[in-house]
Amino acid sequence: MKCLILAAGYATRLYPLTENFPKSLLKVQDKTILDWLIDDIDSLGWVDEYIVVSNHKFAQIFSNWAKESNKKITIVDDGTTSNETRLGAVKDIQFAIEKLGVDDDILVVAGDNLLDFSLTKFILYAKEKGTSCIMRYYEGNLEKLKKTGVAEVDETDKIIRLTEKPQEPKSNWACPPFYYYTKEDAKLVKEGIEEGCGVDAPGSYIAWLCTKTTVHAFVMPGKRYDIGNLESYEKVQKEYKGLL
């Protein structure tokens, strides 16, 4: 299994911290955000390669970081140099799949989120289901629902519909940027793009995929920290205690 980490954004809302440094390598407590994520995932022992998709501006910084790791980490440079020219998450996923010839199950994670529970629980859930899967959590705030992916699910956890940033959310199930693609479904990303699925938000591919095949939604057993601005970064520095 491969783990693909999305880290090609420019994090303009975190300036000046990220003006010349990637958000995913900012430290929380004594470790970078990426090291928190990778150390957790690696504890299961199922991932044989971590693929970090970067933009051209920060690719060398990621490469220097990867050299210090004892894990197999491959840095993919998507060639973009500004927030205005970024490819978008779904195109970054396809870029990495094509460039490296990935032919495996893929765990896709955003490189700027931390969790207080182990992602291994999500991986085990996906393996048990045998399908592509997403994560979900209950969100009671209507305005927050309008800014994220929202899933409608049945009693078996199967996704009926997923909508990115809906103006009228049909449920309270918000979906963070953590996904499990089966090997077969990873091959369909290009088709999804060609058929017009959105490319900016990573959930846009799942919104398309669940109309083609079965996708399940795992209920998060804990909390996530989305590090999007200086305030949220300061908050996670104070509150984050690692995994439950």
Backbone torsions as a table, in degrees:
resi	resn	phi	psi	omega
1	MET	NA	141.6	176.3
2	LYS	-104.0	152.0	172.1
3	CYS	-118.1	118.4	-178.9
4	LEU	-105.4	120.6	-175.9
5	ILE	-108.5	122.1	-178.9
6	LEU	-83.8	114.1	-177.1
7	ALA	-144.8	36.6	-176.3
8	ALA	-101.5	7.8	179.1
9	GLY	-78.4	172.6	-176.4
10	TYR	-111.8	-4.9	172.5
11	ALA	46.6	50.5	-176.5
12	THR	-64.3	-24.9	-179.5
13	ARG	-75.9	-6.8	178.2
14	LEU	-105.6	9.0	176.3
15	TYR	-60.0	143.1	8.3
16	PRO	-88.3	-2.7	-176.3
17	LEU	-58.3	-37.0	-173.6
18	THR	-110.8	16.4	-179.8
19	GLU	-64.7	-35.5	179.6
20	ASN	-132.8	26.5	-177.3
21	PHE	-153.5	137.2	-177.0
22	PRO	-72.5	137.9	-179.3
23	LYS	-57.2	-39.4	-175.5
24	SER	-63.1	-18.5	-180.0
25	LEU	-102.9	7.6	171.4
26	LEU	-65.8	149.1	-178.7
27	LYS	-92.0	141.2	170.4
28	VAL	-121.7	119.5	-169.5
29	GLN	58.9	-118.8	-174.3
30	ASP	-107.4	8.7	-176.1
31	LYS	-136.1	152.6	174.8
32	THR	-69.7	158.9	178.0
33	ILE	-56.7	-44.1	-180.0
34	LEU	-63.2	-39.9	-179.9
35	ASP	-66.3	-36.1	174.9
36	TRP	-59.5	-48.1	-178.0
37	LEU	-65.2	-49.3	-175.0
38	ILE	-68.2	-41.3	179.6
39	ASP	-60.3	-38.4	178.0
40	ASP	-66.5	-53.5	-178.5
41	ILE	-58.9	-40.3	-175.7
42	ASP	-67.5	-19.5	-178.5
43	SER	-64.5	-20.7	178.3
44	LEU	-78.9	-27.0	176.8
45	GLY	79.5	14.8	-176.4
46	TRP	-99.9	-16.8	-177.6
47	VAL	-92.0	125.4	-180.0
48	ASP	-100.8	-5.9	177.5
49	GLU	-159.3	134.6	174.5
50	TYR	-105.0	125.5	-177.9
51	ILE	-113.6	115.8	180.0
52	VAL	-104.0	117.8	177.9
53	VAL	-90.7	116.5	-178.2
54	SER	-116.8	166.0	167.6
55	ASN	-88.3	173.3	-176.6
56	HIS	-68.8	-31.4	-177.5
57	LYS	-61.2	-36.7	-173.8
58	PHE	-112.1	2.5	-174.1
59	ALA	-57.6	-41.4	-177.5
60	GLN	-68.7	-34.8	177.4
61	ILE	-63.7	-43.4	176.6
62	PHE	-63.7	-39.3	179.6
63	SER	-62.6	-41.7	178.6
64	ASN	-63.9	-40.2	177.3
65	TRP	-64.1	-44.3	-176.5
66	ALA	-62.9	-32.4	-179.5
67	LYS	-63.6	-24.4	-178.6
68	GLU	-86.6	-5.2	-176.8
69	SER	-90.5	151.8	175.1
70	ASN	-94.5	8.0	178.8
71	LYS	-105.1	159.8	177.1
72	LYS	-79.3	106.4	-178.9
73	ILE	-122.6	123.8	179.1
74	THR	-110.7	128.5	178.9
75	ILE	-98.9	127.7	178.2
76	VAL	-113.3	123.5	-179.7
77	ASP	-94.6	116.0	-177.6
78	ASP	-81.8	-0.8	172.7
79	GLY	85.6	-5.3	-178.3
80	THR	-84.5	156.8	-175.7
81	THR	-129.0	0.6	-179.5
82	SER	-154.1	162.2	179.2
83	ASN	-61.6	-30.2	-177.5
84	GLU	-74.9	-24.3	-177.0
85	THR	-105.9	6.3	-176.9
86	ARG	-59.5	150.8	-176.8
87	LEU	-76.2	-33.4	-170.4
88	GLY	100.6	151.3	-171.2
89	ALA	-59.8	-44.8	-176.4
90	VAL	-66.7	-40.3	177.2
91	LYS	-68.0	-32.3	175.7
92	ASP	-65.5	-39.6	178.1
93	ILE	-61.9	-47.5	-179.8
94	GLN	-65.9	-38.0	178.4
95	PHE	-57.9	-46.1	-179.1
96	ALA	-67.6	-42.2	179.2
97	ILE	-58.9	-45.7	-178.3
98	GLU	-70.8	-43.9	-176.3
99	LYS	-63.4	-38.9	-176.3
100	LEU	-99.0	-4.1	-178.6
101	GLY	62.3	41.2	-176.8
102	VAL	-65.8	128.1	179.3
103	ASP	-137.9	71.3	-171.2
104	ASP	-162.7	168.9	168.1
105	ASP	-63.6	147.6	-177.5
106	ILE	-133.0	128.2	168.4
107	LEU	-94.0	119.0	-179.6
108	VAL	-106.9	124.3	-179.2
109	VAL	-133.7	146.6	172.9
110	ALA	-76.7	137.5	-176.7
111	GLY	-85.1	13.0	-178.0
112	ASP	-127.5	21.3	177.5
113	ASN	-122.2	143.3	172.9
114	LEU	-120.4	150.9	-179.3
115	LEU	-123.3	150.1	176.6
116	ASP	-98.7	13.5	173.5
117	PHE	-132.5	163.6	-175.6
118	SER	-80.2	132.5	176.0
119	LEU	-66.5	-15.7	178.6
120	THR	-61.2	-28.2	177.6
121	LYS	-64.3	-38.4	178.1
122	PHE	-68.2	-42.9	179.8
123	ILE	-62.1	-44.4	179.8
124	LEU	-63.7	-38.0	176.8
125	TYR	-61.6	-46.3	-178.6
126	ALA	-64.0	-40.2	178.4
127	LYS	-63.5	-39.1	179.5
128	GLU	-66.2	-40.8	179.4
129	LYS	-71.1	-34.7	-178.3
130	GLY	74.9	19.7	-180.0
131	THR	-130.9	171.4	167.9
132	SER	-66.2	147.8	-175.2
133	CYS	-141.7	157.2	172.5
134	ILE	-126.5	175.1	172.6
135	MET	-108.7	156.7	177.9
136	ARG	-146.8	153.0	174.5
137	TYR	-145.5	155.3	-178.9
138	TYR	-75.7	128.3	177.6
139	GLU	-126.0	116.7	-177.8
140	GLY	-89.0	-11.1	-176.4
141	ASN	-89.4	115.3	-176.2
142	LEU	-60.2	-41.6	-178.2
143	GLU	-65.6	-35.8	177.2
144	LYS	-69.1	-36.4	178.1
145	LEU	-62.7	-34.0	-179.1
146	LYS	-70.2	-11.5	-176.5
147	LYS	-109.9	11.8	-176.6
148	THR	-141.4	-179.8	172.8
149	GLY	-79.3	139.4	-179.0
150	VAL	-125.5	126.5	-176.8
151	ALA	-106.4	143.2	168.3
152	GLU	-108.8	127.3	-174.5
153	VAL	-129.5	158.6	175.8
154	ASP	-97.8	-172.2	-174.6
155	GLU	-70.4	-10.7	179.0
156	THR	-100.8	8.0	-176.6
157	ASP	79.6	2.1	179.1
158	LYS	-70.9	136.1	178.5
159	ILE	-76.6	125.6	174.4
160	ILE	-85.5	-40.6	-179.3
161	ARG	-159.8	143.7	172.8
162	LEU	-128.8	130.2	-178.2
163	THR	-125.5	128.9	177.2
164	GLU	-84.6	127.0	175.5
165	LYS	48.9	57.2	-178.5
166	PRO	-72.6	141.6	175.9
167	GLN	-73.9	-27.3	176.7
168	GLU	-130.1	84.7	-177.4
169	PRO	-57.8	136.5	-177.8
170	LYS	-95.1	-4.0	176.1
171	SER	-154.6	-179.3	176.7
172	ASN	-107.3	13.8	-179.2
173	TRP	-89.4	99.6	177.1
174	ALA	-84.8	147.4	-173.9
175	CYS	-121.6	111.3	177.6
176	PRO	-76.0	166.3	-175.0
177	PRO	-81.4	67.1	174.7
178	PHE	-134.8	123.2	-172.9
179	TYR	-139.2	150.5	173.2
180	TYR	-121.5	118.3	176.8
181	TYR	-103.1	130.6	168.4
182	THR	-68.6	160.4	178.4
183	LYS	-53.0	-42.4	-178.1
184	GLU	-66.8	-41.1	-178.1
185	ASP	-74.9	-26.9	176.5
186	ALA	-64.0	-26.5	179.7
187	LYS	-75.7	-10.7	-176.0
188	LEU	-96.0	-1.8	-176.8
189	VAL	-58.9	-43.9	179.8
190	LYS	-60.1	-42.5	179.0
191	GLU	-63.4	-40.9	178.4
192	GLY	-59.7	-43.3	178.5
193	ILE	-63.3	-45.1	-178.7
194	GLU	-64.1	-29.4	179.7
195	GLU	-87.0	1.6	171.4
196	GLY	98.3	16.6	175.3
197	CYS	-66.2	151.3	178.4
198	GLY	-60.5	155.5	-177.8
199	VAL	-119.4	-12.8	-175.9
200	ASP	-75.2	-54.3	179.2
201	ALA	-87.6	133.4	-177.6
202	PRO	-62.4	-26.9	178.9
203	GLY	-68.3	-14.5	-178.9
204	SER	-62.7	-33.6	177.7
205	TYR	-67.0	-42.3	178.9
206	ILE	-64.3	-36.6	177.8
207	ALA	-58.5	-37.2	176.6
208	TRP	-76.8	-44.8	-174.2
209	LEU	-61.2	-38.6	-176.6
210	CYS	-70.5	-7.8	172.3
211	THR	-88.7	-8.7	-177.1
212	LYS	-109.5	-29.6	-175.8
213	THR	-154.7	175.8	-177.7
214	THR	-79.1	129.8	175.3
215	VAL	-130.6	135.3	179.7
216	HIS	-108.7	161.1	-176.9
217	ALA	-125.2	118.1	-178.8
218	PHE	-85.7	129.9	177.8
219	VAL	-80.4	120.8	-178.3
220	MET	-61.7	131.4	-179.9
221	PRO	-89.2	9.2	-178.3
222	GLY	-158.4	-152.1	-171.9
223	LYS	-115.2	152.9	172.8
224	ARG	-118.8	154.5	176.4
225	TYR	-118.0	111.6	178.9
226	ASP	-93.6	111.5	-175.2
227	ILE	-92.0	91.4	-174.2
228	GLY	-111.2	-21.1	-179.8
229	ASN	-148.3	179.2	-176.4
230	LEU	-62.5	-37.3	-180.0
231	GLU	-63.5	-45.4	-179.0
232	SER	-69.1	-31.5	176.7
233	TYR	-67.6	-42.5	177.2
234	GLU	-63.6	-37.3	-179.6
235	LYS	-65.8	-45.9	-178.6
236	VAL	-67.2	-31.8	177.1
237	GLN	-61.3	-37.2	-178.3
238	LYS	-81.0	-37.7	-169.4
239	GLU	-96.2	-28.2	-169.7
240	TYR	-71.4	128.0	-178.1
241	LYS	-119.8	9.4	-177.1
242	GLY	94.1	-157.4	-174.2
243	LEU	-89.1	149.2	176.2
244	LEU	-72.1	NA	NA
